[in-house]
């Protein structure tokens, strides 16, 4: 008996009576915990934009209120461990509220910034316009991980009447066509307003002040932890979006990692948005819904969990992903493809997903028990042997003063070794007790 679970539609899985009831929240939650400084930068930007407008703007006021609520929810939901049940509020926040806010923020601020751009003639106005165009561009583009989505499904198959089951997964990491369309539309609007401004009037070279402004912008984005930088190519008057730091991701089911992305590919050959200034065009080299990587495999679980929610979690780097608290996850079989793919785990292992009833003894646990027991035996043996030797020496009658002195020294040595043996045995006993208890 097999059940198919798709994370793109709401579903509740009812398996055979041999399995516990497993509820699947839907859709698969894509989690990217943002740093508090990113929301602080957004809140400051909205306040500055409001002051610059000089009049009431209901859309900006609404965004300011939403930004405050979003920042609070991000702080709360970021504290939820992958081994904890993800409550509905946080699931909805990552799946709906946060993406909607980010899209609306770009819509409102982008249109306000670009609506009044015109070519200036005098130096002061031109300086202001170049700075304004650079700042506007940094506000309307998103980093690559925010433009990706995870699609696929998991087949669950019972393996025993005790509740064991396996999860066969088949996912792909693709660009989100709606967000990519938005990025292209905003960039085309920027190009129509700022394309001439950021070039010399001859039209065959980037304006020197624009080049400087972009360098400053990239430094500012790095300091605000926004994972984005703009790379110019003066040889063909183009520029593309890239990452300023590695990004890792991993997919978890019931707290167990099924597969991971160790690093999103970077560089011009992997750019998702390219602007050609010569022909005033915006290109999506990977397509509006291009596929980055695919993941196929199977993981065995020893017990069903109350929380079988699939969670895709982005983090700033692969070391942070590896450091996350999680149970060991190794697949029975796996197939990973694409430039962003992580190393596939070894075959043949099962997952203990942290449920108390699931009893799985780790190899390290037994090794510690063995070492402690051996230490106890060795210490006891040492104490017994050298206690016997000390007793034997003390019972002998010396024939001379020299022999008495020699035996006295031997007894002292044997007693010291006996004491050491007793200490070793005590340490072994304590270690054995702790190993068995934990």
CORKA-V344168 format. One record per residue. RES is the residue in one small letter. SS is DSSP state (helix for helix, strand for strand, loop for the rest). PSI is psi in whole degrees, 0 to 359 (none if undefined). BURIAL is # if it has 9 or more other ideal C-beta (glycine too) atoms within 8 Angstrom, else .. Layout:
# CORKA-V344168
res=RES ss=SS psi=PSI burial=BURIAL
res=RES ss=SS psi=PSI burial=BURIAL
This chain:
# CORKA-V344168
res=x ss=loop psi=127 burial=.
res=x ss=strand psi=141 burial=.
res=x ss=strand psi=141 burial=#
res=x ss=strand psi=127 burial=.
res=x ss=strand psi=121 burial=#
res=x ss=strand psi=131 burial=.
res=x ss=loop psi=3 burial=#
res=x ss=loop psi=353 burial=.
res=x ss=loop psi=154 burial=.
res=x ss=loop psi=139 burial=.
res=x ss=strand psi=146 burial=#
res=x ss=strand psi=122 burial=.
res=x ss=strand psi=124 burial=#
res=x ss=loop psi=111 burial=.
res=x ss=loop psi=181 burial=#
res=x ss=loop psi=162 burial=.
res=x ss=loop psi=344 burial=.
res=x ss=loop psi=345 burial=#
res=x ss=loop psi=150 burial=#
res=x ss=loop psi=163 burial=.
res=x ss=loop psi=129 burial=.
res=x ss=strand psi=118 burial=#
res=x ss=strand psi=133 burial=#
res=x ss=strand psi=118 burial=#
res=x ss=loop psi=150 burial=.
res=x ss=loop psi=142 burial=#
res=x ss=loop psi=180 burial=.
res=x ss=loop psi=128 burial=#
res=x ss=strand psi=123 burial=#
res=x ss=strand psi=113 burial=#
res=x ss=strand psi=124 burial=#
res=x ss=strand psi=102 burial=#
res=x ss=loop psi=115 burial=#
res=x ss=loop psi=148 burial=.
res=x ss=loop psi=146 burial=.
res=x ss=helix psi=331 burial=#
res=x ss=helix psi=331 burial=.
res=x ss=helix psi=317 burial=#
res=x ss=helix psi=326 burial=#
res=x ss=helix psi=320 burial=#
res=x ss=helix psi=320 burial=#
res=x ss=helix psi=316 burial=#
res=x ss=helix psi=318 burial=#
res=x ss=helix psi=319 burial=.
res=x ss=helix psi=318 burial=#
res=x ss=helix psi=321 burial=#
res=x ss=helix psi=319 burial=#
res=x ss=helix psi=321 burial=.
res=x ss=helix psi=319 burial=#
res=x ss=helix psi=317 burial=#
res=x ss=helix psi=324 burial=.
res=x ss=helix psi=330 burial=.
res=x ss=helix psi=322 burial=#
res=x ss=loop psi=7 burial=.
res=x ss=loop psi=165 burial=.
res=x ss=loop psi=135 burial=.
res=x ss=loop psi=106 burial=#
res=x ss=helix psi=325 burial=.
res=x ss=helix psi=319 burial=.
res=x ss=helix psi=317 burial=#
res=x ss=helix psi=319 burial=#
res=x ss=helix psi=320 burial=.
res=x ss=helix psi=322 burial=#
res=x ss=helix psi=316 burial=#
res=x ss=helix psi=316 burial=.
res=x ss=helix psi=321 burial=#
res=x ss=helix psi=322 burial=#
res=x ss=helix psi=317 burial=#
res=x ss=helix psi=319 burial=.
res=x ss=helix psi=318 burial=#
res=x ss=helix psi=319 burial=#
res=x ss=helix psi=318 burial=.
res=x ss=helix psi=322 burial=#
res=x ss=helix psi=318 burial=#
res=x ss=helix psi=317 burial=#
res=x ss=helix psi=312 burial=.
res=x ss=helix psi=337 burial=#
res=x ss=loop psi=344 burial=.
res=x ss=loop psi=354 burial=.
res=x ss=loop psi=120 burial=#
res=x ss=loop psi=153 burial=.
res=x ss=loop psi=344 burial=#
res=x ss=loop psi=357 burial=.
res=x ss=loop psi=156 burial=.
res=x ss=loop psi=127 burial=.
res=x ss=loop psi=115 burial=#
res=x ss=loop psi=161 burial=.
res=x ss=helix psi=324 burial=.
res=x ss=helix psi=314 burial=.
res=x ss=helix psi=323 burial=#
res=x ss=helix psi=314 burial=#
res=x ss=helix psi=325 burial=#
res=x ss=helix psi=310 burial=#
res=x ss=helix psi=325 burial=#
res=x ss=helix psi=328 burial=#
res=x ss=helix psi=301 burial=.
res=x ss=helix psi=310 burial=#
res=x ss=helix psi=311 burial=#
res=x ss=helix psi=320 burial=#
res=x ss=helix psi=318 burial=.
res=x ss=helix psi=315 burial=#
res=x ss=helix psi=319 burial=#
res=x ss=helix psi=317 burial=#
res=x ss=helix psi=322 burial=#
res=x ss=helix psi=316 burial=#
res=x ss=helix psi=319 burial=#
res=x ss=helix psi=305 burial=#
res=x ss=helix psi=308 burial=#
res=x ss=helix psi=324 burial=#
res=x ss=helix psi=314 burial=#
res=x ss=helix psi=323 burial=#
res=x ss=helix psi=319 burial=#
res=x ss=helix psi=324 burial=#
res=x ss=helix psi=348 burial=#
res=x ss=loop psi=333 burial=.
res=x ss=loop psi=14 burial=.
res=x ss=loop psi=126 burial=#
res=x ss=loop psi=157 burial=.
res=x ss=loop psi=130 burial=.
res=x ss=loop psi=158 burial=#
res=x ss=loop psi=316 burial=.
res=x ss=loop psi=163 burial=.
res=x ss=helix psi=317 burial=.
res=x ss=helix psi=314 burial=.
res=x ss=helix psi=320 burial=#
res=x ss=helix psi=321 burial=#
res=x ss=helix psi=315 burial=#
res=x ss=helix psi=320 burial=#
res=x ss=helix psi=321 burial=#
res=x ss=helix psi=316 burial=#
res=x ss=helix psi=319 burial=#
res=x ss=helix psi=320 burial=#
res=x ss=helix psi=320 burial=#
res=x ss=helix psi=314 burial=#
res=x ss=helix psi=318 burial=#
res=x ss=helix psi=320 burial=#
res=x ss=helix psi=320 burial=#
res=x ss=helix psi=338 burial=#
res=x ss=helix psi=342 burial=#
res=x ss=helix psi=358 burial=#
res=x ss=loop psi=152 burial=#
res=x ss=loop psi=152 burial=#
res=x ss=loop psi=161 burial=#
res=x ss=helix psi=318 burial=#
res=x ss=helix psi=335 burial=#
res=x ss=helix psi=354 burial=#
res=x ss=helix psi=4 burial=#
res=x ss=strand psi=156 burial=#
res=x ss=strand psi=157 burial=.
res=x ss=strand psi=131 burial=#
res=x ss=strand psi=147 burial=.
res=x ss=strand psi=200 burial=#
res=x ss=strand psi=172 burial=#
res=x ss=strand psi=130 burial=#
res=x ss=strand psi=129 burial=#
res=x ss=strand psi=133 burial=#
res=x ss=strand psi=121 burial=#
res=x ss=strand psi=142 burial=#
res=x ss=loop psi=339 burial=.
res=x ss=loop psi=164 burial=.
res=x ss=loop psi=348 burial=.
res=x ss=loop psi=353 burial=.
res=x ss=loop psi=358 burial=#
res=x ss=loop psi=146 burial=#
res=x ss=strand psi=165 burial=#
res=x ss=strand psi=155 burial=#
res=x ss=strand psi=112 burial=#
res=x ss=strand psi=121 burial=#
res=x ss=strand psi=152 burial=#
res=x ss=strand psi=102 burial=#
res=x ss=strand psi=161 burial=#
res=x ss=strand psi=145 burial=#
res=x ss=strand psi=116 burial=#
res=x ss=strand psi=165 burial=#
res=x ss=strand psi=144 burial=#
res=x ss=loop psi=114 burial=#
res=x ss=helix psi=327 burial=.
res=x ss=helix psi=316 burial=.
res=x ss=helix psi=323 burial=#
res=x ss=helix psi=321 burial=#
res=x ss=helix psi=319 burial=#
res=x ss=helix psi=317 burial=#
res=x ss=helix psi=317 burial=#
res=x ss=helix psi=317 burial=#
res=x ss=helix psi=315 burial=.
res=x ss=helix psi=317 burial=#
res=x ss=helix psi=323 burial=#
res=x ss=helix psi=322 burial=#
res=x ss=helix psi=317 burial=#
res=x ss=helix psi=317 burial=#
res=x ss=helix psi=321 burial=#
res=x ss=helix psi=329 burial=.
res=x ss=helix psi=324 burial=#
res=x ss=helix psi=355 burial=#
res=x ss=loop psi=316 burial=#
res=x ss=loop psi=329 burial=.
res=x ss=loop psi=321 burial=#
res=x ss=loop psi=2 burial=#
res=x ss=strand psi=157 burial=#
res=x ss=loop psi=159 burial=.
res=x ss=loop psi=338 burial=.
res=x ss=loop psi=338 burial=.
res=x ss=loop psi=7 burial=.
res=x ss=loop psi=13 burial=.
res=x ss=loop psi=146 burial=.
res=x ss=strand psi=142 burial=#
res=x ss=loop psi=132 burial=#
res=x ss=helix psi=321 burial=.
res=x ss=helix psi=329 burial=#
res=x ss=helix psi=320 burial=#
res=x ss=helix psi=315 burial=#
res=x ss=helix psi=318 burial=.
res=x ss=helix psi=322 burial=#
res=x ss=helix psi=320 burial=#
res=x ss=helix psi=316 burial=.
res=x ss=helix psi=320 burial=.
res=x ss=helix psi=317 burial=#
res=x ss=helix psi=320 burial=#
res=x ss=helix psi=319 burial=.
res=x ss=helix psi=319 burial=#
res=x ss=helix psi=323 burial=#
res=x ss=helix psi=319 burial=#
res=x ss=helix psi=329 burial=.
res=x ss=loop psi=5 burial=#
res=x ss=loop psi=15 burial=#
res=x ss=loop psi=124 burial=#
res=x ss=loop psi=73 burial=#
res=x ss=loop psi=140 burial=#
res=x ss=strand psi=154 burial=#
res=x ss=strand psi=129 burial=#
res=x ss=strand psi=120 burial=#
res=x ss=strand psi=147 burial=#
res=x ss=strand psi=98 burial=#
res=x ss=loop psi=339 burial=.
res=x ss=loop psi=326 burial=.
res=x ss=loop psi=18 burial=.
res=x ss=loop psi=56 burial=#
res=x ss=strand psi=166 burial=#
res=x ss=strand psi=156 burial=#
res=x ss=strand psi=164 burial=#
res=x ss=strand psi=138 burial=#
res=x ss=strand psi=176 burial=#
res=x ss=loop psi=145 burial=#
res=x ss=loop psi=359 burial=#
res=x ss=loop psi=156 burial=.
res=x ss=loop psi=150 burial=#
res=x ss=loop psi=134 burial=#
res=x ss=strand psi=159 burial=#
res=x ss=strand psi=158 burial=#
res=x ss=strand psi=149 burial=#
res=x ss=strand psi=129 burial=#
res=x ss=strand psi=140 burial=#
res=x ss=strand psi=120 burial=#
res=x ss=loop psi=39 burial=#
res=x ss=loop psi=356 burial=#
res=x ss=strand psi=134 burial=#
res=x ss=strand psi=122 burial=#
res=x ss=strand psi=318 burial=#
res=x ss=strand psi=168 burial=#
res=x ss=strand psi=162 burial=#
res=x ss=strand psi=118 burial=#
res=x ss=loop psi=331 burial=#
res=x ss=loop psi=131 burial=#
res=x ss=loop psi=134 burial=#
res=x ss=loop psi=141 burial=.
res=x ss=loop psi=182 burial=.
res=x ss=loop psi=166 burial=.
res=x ss=helix psi=323 burial=#
res=x ss=helix psi=342 burial=.
res=x ss=helix psi=13 burial=#
res=x ss=loop psi=144 burial=#
res=x ss=loop psi=346 burial=#
res=x ss=loop psi=128 burial=#
res=x ss=strand psi=135 burial=#
res=x ss=strand psi=123 burial=#
res=x ss=strand psi=112 burial=#
res=x ss=loop psi=335 burial=#
res=x ss=loop psi=311 burial=.
res=x ss=loop psi=12 burial=.
res=x ss=loop psi=53 burial=.
res=x ss=strand psi=152 burial=.
res=x ss=strand psi=125 burial=#
res=x ss=strand psi=139 burial=.
res=x ss=loop psi=90 burial=#
res=x ss=loop psi=328 burial=.
res=x ss=loop psi=2 burial=#
res=x ss=loop psi=167 burial=.
res=x ss=loop psi=343 burial=#
res=x ss=loop psi=34 burial=#
res=x ss=loop psi=150 burial=#
res=x ss=strand psi=130 burial=#
res=x ss=strand psi=318 burial=#
res=x ss=strand psi=157 burial=#
res=x ss=strand psi=153 burial=#
res=x ss=strand psi=123 burial=#
res=x ss=strand psi=140 burial=#
res=x ss=strand psi=186 burial=#
res=x ss=strand psi=137 burial=#
res=x ss=strand psi=137 burial=#
res=x ss=strand psi=134 burial=#
res=x ss=strand psi=140 burial=#
res=x ss=loop psi=342 burial=#
res=x ss=loop psi=148 burial=#
res=x ss=loop psi=145 burial=#
res=x ss=loop psi=159 burial=#
res=x ss=loop psi=339 burial=.
res=x ss=loop psi=90 burial=#
res=x ss=loop psi=48 burial=#
res=x ss=loop psi=131 burial=#
res=x ss=strand psi=128 burial=#
res=x ss=strand psi=125 burial=#
res=x ss=strand psi=120 burial=#
res=x ss=strand psi=122 burial=#
res=x ss=strand psi=147 burial=#
res=x ss=strand psi=170 burial=#
res=x ss=loop psi=335 burial=#
res=x ss=loop psi=167 burial=#
res=x ss=helix psi=328 burial=#
res=x ss=helix psi=326 burial=.
res=x ss=helix psi=321 burial=#
res=x ss=helix psi=315 burial=#
res=x ss=helix psi=333 burial=.
res=x ss=helix psi=352 burial=.
res=x ss=loop psi=143 burial=#
res=x ss=loop psi=121 burial=.
res=x ss=loop psi=161 burial=#
res=x ss=strand psi=159 burial=#
res=x ss=loop psi=136 burial=.
res=x ss=loop psi=113 burial=#
res=x ss=loop psi=139 burial=#
res=x ss=loop psi=154 burial=#
res=x ss=loop psi=320 burial=#
res=x ss=strand psi=151 burial=.
res=x ss=strand psi=153 burial=#
res=x ss=strand psi=115 burial=#
res=x ss=strand psi=132 burial=#
res=x ss=strand psi=157 burial=.
res=x ss=strand psi=154 burial=#
res=x ss=loop psi=342 burial=.
res=x ss=loop psi=5 burial=#
res=x ss=loop psi=143 burial=#
res=x ss=loop psi=172 burial=#
res=x ss=loop psi=130 burial=.
res=x ss=loop psi=138 burial=#
res=x ss=loop psi=166 burial=#
res=x ss=loop psi=154 burial=.
res=x ss=loop psi=158 burial=#
res=x ss=loop psi=8 burial=.
res=x ss=loop psi=155 burial=#
res=x ss=strand psi=161 burial=#
res=x ss=strand psi=126 burial=#
res=x ss=loop psi=110 burial=#
res=x ss=loop psi=26 burial=#
res=x ss=loop psi=4 burial=#
res=x ss=loop psi=135 burial=#
res=x ss=loop psi=325 burial=.
res=x ss=loop psi=343 burial=.
res=x ss=loop psi=101 burial=#
res=x ss=loop psi=114 burial=.
res=x ss=loop psi=114 burial=.
res=x ss=loop psi=128 burial=.
res=x ss=loop psi=153 burial=.
res=x ss=helix psi=321 burial=.
res=x ss=helix psi=322 burial=.
res=x ss=helix psi=313 burial=#
res=x ss=helix psi=327 burial=#
res=x ss=helix psi=317 burial=.
res=x ss=helix psi=319 burial=#
res=x ss=helix psi=316 burial=#
res=x ss=helix psi=316 burial=.
res=x ss=helix psi=317 burial=#
res=x ss=helix psi=317 burial=#
res=x ss=helix psi=318 burial=#
res=x ss=helix psi=321 burial=#
res=x ss=helix psi=318 burial=#
res=x ss=helix psi=314 burial=#
res=x ss=helix psi=315 burial=#
res=x ss=helix psi=317 burial=#
res=x ss=helix psi=318 burial=#
res=x ss=helix psi=315 burial=#
res=x ss=helix psi=315 burial=#
res=x ss=helix psi=317 burial=#
res=x ss=helix psi=316 burial=#
res=x ss=helix psi=314 burial=#
res=x ss=helix psi=310 burial=#
res=x ss=helix psi=339 burial=#
res=x ss=helix psi=319 burial=#
res=x ss=helix psi=319 burial=.
res=x ss=helix psi=321 burial=#
res=x ss=helix psi=319 burial=#
res=x ss=helix psi=318 burial=.
res=x ss=helix psi=318 burial=.
res=x ss=helix psi=323 burial=#
res=x ss=helix psi=337 burial=.
res=x ss=helix psi=347 burial=.
res=x ss=loop psi=141 burial=.
res=x ss=loop psi=123 burial=.
res=x ss=loop psi=145 burial=.
res=x ss=loop psi=343 burial=.
res=x ss=loop psi=170 burial=.
res=x ss=helix psi=323 burial=.
res=x ss=helix psi=317 burial=.
res=x ss=helix psi=323 burial=#
res=x ss=helix psi=314 burial=#
res=x ss=helix psi=320 burial=.
res=x ss=helix psi=315 burial=.
res=x ss=helix psi=324 burial=#
res=x ss=helix psi=317 burial=.
res=x ss=helix psi=319 burial=.
res=x ss=helix psi=317 burial=#
res=x ss=helix psi=317 burial=#
res=x ss=helix psi=317 burial=.
res=x ss=helix psi=314 burial=.
res=x ss=helix psi=323 burial=#
res=x ss=helix psi=321 burial=#
res=x ss=helix psi=317 burial=.
res=x ss=helix psi=323 burial=#
res=x ss=helix psi=315 burial=#
res=x ss=helix psi=319 burial=#
res=x ss=helix psi=319 burial=#
res=x ss=helix psi=319 burial=#
res=x ss=helix psi=318 burial=#
res=x ss=helix psi=317 burial=#
res=x ss=helix psi=317 burial=#
res=x ss=helix psi=321 burial=#
res=x ss=helix psi=316 burial=#
res=x ss=helix psi=317 burial=#
res=x ss=helix psi=321 burial=#
res=x ss=helix psi=317 burial=#
res=x ss=helix psi=315 burial=.
res=x ss=helix psi=320 burial=#
res=x ss=helix psi=316 burial=#
res=x ss=helix psi=316 burial=.
res=x ss=helix psi=319 burial=#
res=x ss=helix psi=319 burial=#
res=x ss=helix psi=321 burial=.
res=x ss=helix psi=324 burial=.
res=x ss=loop psi=none burial=.
